[in-house]
Structures are given as structure tokens and as C-alpha cells.
Amino acid sequence: MDNIRPVPDFLPALEAAALLPGKGETVLLAGKRIAVFNVDGQFYALDDDCPHRGGPLGPGWVEAGKYTVACPLHGWEFDLKTGACLTVPARPVRAYPVRVVEGKVEVGIE
């Protein structure tokens, strides 16, 4: 029973139409800064803080074919699907489940 994880509460983050493909935006949900990204109509969410120097990932550079975001401060890259750091052996950032309901992007927060 120790490996049972709570079901996340999905919280509305923003209107899907407001976040253009290839862009990210930082939102505040349940007291956490979350970076939400649109890659070719698919949405992803990560913790907004780069573990290197705390740079914001929301305004980072998104690469569609690679499904990555690069921190705008020093270029560390993170996988949008898993949060894994792809640049150097470093701590990953947390990835969150995302869904779109009635035109709103919702992020699952435990």
C-alpha cells in the first residue's frame, strides 16, 4: 500500500487558445510556479525553476521536434514529457499531467 499515489487534482491553468504552439507560460497553481508549454497542440507542464540557478522555464526556448525546453539563463535543456535534464547530469524538474477540457488547459497537482 505504500506505493499508492494520490490522484491529482486538475486545476485550470489557462485558455488553450491563449498559448500559441512553440510557446510556454508560467502560471501559479496551488502555490507553485508551473511552466505550461504548447508543442504542436500538445500541452506539457513542468516545475518552473531550473535546478541550475533557479531560472524560469516558462519563457524558455521550446523545440517542437525534440519536445524540449531550454532555460533562458544558461541553456540547460529539459524533456517536456518527463522533466529529465538533457544537458548535463543534473536534477530533473517535475513533470505534471496535463489535459484540455472545454478549451482550458488543466494541470494535475497532487
Secondary structure, 3 states (H helix, E strand, C coil): CCCCCCCCEEEEEEEHHHCCCCEEEEEEECCEEEEEEEECCEEEEEECECCCCCCECCCCEEECCCCEEECCCCCCEEECCCCCECCCCCCCCCEECEEEECCEEEEEEC
